Amino acid sequence: MDKIGKYQIIETIGKGAMGAVYKGKDSIIDRIVAIKVIHPHLIEDGSGGDLLARFKHEAKAAARCSHQNIVTLFDFGINEHDIPYMVMEFIEGVDLRTLLRMGGAVSAQQAIEIITQVLSALAFAHDSGVVHRDIKPANIMVLDNGSVKVADFGVARLETSELTNAGDMVGTPSYMSPEALRGAIVDNRADLYSVAIVLLELLCGERPAAGLVDKETIMALLDKAALGANRTLAFFNVLESALQAKPERRYQSAKAFSDALCELAKQLGISEVQRDDLAATVISTRRIMADQTQMGGKSTRGGRTQPTGLTLEPNLLDVVEKSLATYIGPVSSILVKKRSSKSTSLDQLVQDLASHIPDETERNQFIASLKARYTRSGSGTGGPASGASDLSRVGDVSSMSTSVRGSSQTGQITLADSRMNEISEELAFYLGPLATRVVKKVAKKARSEKEFIVQLADKIPDPNQRKLFLDKMSRGIKF
């Protein structure tokens, strides 16, 4: 299948039991799009009547919601084989489920920024007569520019719809309101309950079990997040209101919920998060995912083929690679190998590699830390061999990377600074700049070094890379 309607198919983005999503192109106006289709066999065998109705229903819901924080629907059609398709905005970003899986909880600032954008989308949808009914991290996209978009109105409820009735249970149980779990007809306040569950998960890195969420559960999860007494109480008050069992006791509108969060931020002096910070996290995560796809689940860390061009000793390349990995993750090994073959000096290599770090502050830190090391030795930044022997004497790479410093008291265990640095730097190869935050968070909960290593490994999505990390970090530890 080369085309769907007038749209050229570029590649498959994803497939599920019900259908597929493709990356495509509208050649007439030169626009990249996402194309969603139902699997043909579900239509052809006569069992897809309800599915087809829901597909058209999703298109109608999305068409009502033209908003900056909602994925835009461009077109709906039926191809020459009588298969319906939707053409949507193509998103350059990642979903919240991926961010949480790879990095755990986000900062309070980022959580507020993300959720207020989600609430802005829902305020518009609700005013347009649309209840989403399936708000969850997988349906919230964070773009490369730091903005947020709500996706997938496949089970949305329209004011005029007859597709759902009392007794139907629609949505994802872990994020559903009590009334939705009972199969009752829901309104906008069910969406707000789901948003509150997502907010709790963003702050804590975990969500409560499906069902009624009581005060004790909220406080227990917030305590684990180690936000500090003032922030914990403030977020508890907001979440306790948003997660009331009875809809009439919750925030009655998305705007009221958003206003409460903005007031919380003002009272606590939580500065507005810079979109660039959120964007840098997204870009870094996407690079990690692309690198893992390119490696086919295999780590690039074993054995290095010395490239042509700039000649550096292997241990010196390790120093550069480890420092870079702290900022951009496992793709660092590929970049160092590729760019060193085209560089004629160490200075040129460092500048070239720095251009791949999204955040300007971190980019400058990377350059300054390496330059300070190899210029202090007195060699300068000359030709291919210049600086090699000096940088190779750097020794401990922890001085030029973002690692866990200060007290190494970690929950109920104490680890030497050198061990914490070693673990942070190793994890950075797989998680990039998220690694430091993950190490700090997991360290607050772990009761033993064994548990600490296992919990960190669980943050690495690829099972092969997870095993490599475990094998290396668990040497000398009894499992």
Secondary structure as GFF3:
##gff-version 3
##sequence-region A 1 479
A	DSSP	beta_strand	3	4	.	.	.	ID=ss1
A	DSSP	beta_strand	7	15	.	.	.	ID=ss2
A	DSSP	beta_strand	19	26	.	.	.	ID=ss3
A	DSSP	beta_strand	31	38	.	.	.	ID=ss4
A	DSSP	alpha_helix	40	44	.	.	.	ID=ss5
A	DSSP	alpha_helix	49	64	.	.	.	ID=ss6
A	DSSP	beta_strand	73	78	.	.	.	ID=ss7
A	DSSP	beta_strand	84	89	.	.	.	ID=ss8
A	DSSP	beta_strand	93	95	.	.	.	ID=ss9
A	DSSP	alpha_helix	96	103	.	.	.	ID=ss10
A	DSSP	alpha_helix	108	127	.	.	.	ID=ss11
A	DSSP	beta_strand	130	131	.	.	.	ID=ss12
A	DSSP	three_ten_helix	137	139	.	.	.	ID=ss13
A	DSSP	beta_strand	140	143	.	.	.	ID=ss14
A	DSSP	beta_strand	148	150	.	.	.	ID=ss15
A	DSSP	beta_strand	157	158	.	.	.	ID=ss16
A	DSSP	three_ten_helix	173	175	.	.	.	ID=ss17
A	DSSP	alpha_helix	178	181	.	.	.	ID=ss18
A	DSSP	alpha_helix	188	204	.	.	.	ID=ss19
A	DSSP	alpha_helix	215	225	.	.	.	ID=ss20
A	DSSP	alpha_helix	229	242	.	.	.	ID=ss21
A	DSSP	three_ten_helix	247	249	.	.	.	ID=ss22
A	DSSP	alpha_helix	254	268	.	.	.	ID=ss23
A	DSSP	alpha_helix	275	295	.	.	.	ID=ss24
A	DSSP	alpha_helix	314	328	.	.	.	ID=ss25
A	DSSP	alpha_helix	331	340	.	.	.	ID=ss26
A	DSSP	alpha_helix	346	354	.	.	.	ID=ss27
A	DSSP	alpha_helix	360	376	.	.	.	ID=ss28
A	DSSP	alpha_helix	388	391	.	.	.	ID=ss29
A	DSSP	three_ten_helix	397	400	.	.	.	ID=ss30
A	DSSP	beta_strand	409	410	.	.	.	ID=ss31
A	DSSP	beta_strand	413	414	.	.	.	ID=ss32
A	DSSP	alpha_helix	417	431	.	.	.	ID=ss33
A	DSSP	alpha_helix	434	443	.	.	.	ID=ss34
A	DSSP	alpha_helix	449	457	.	.	.	ID=ss35
A	DSSP	alpha_helix	463	473	.	.	.	ID=ss36
###
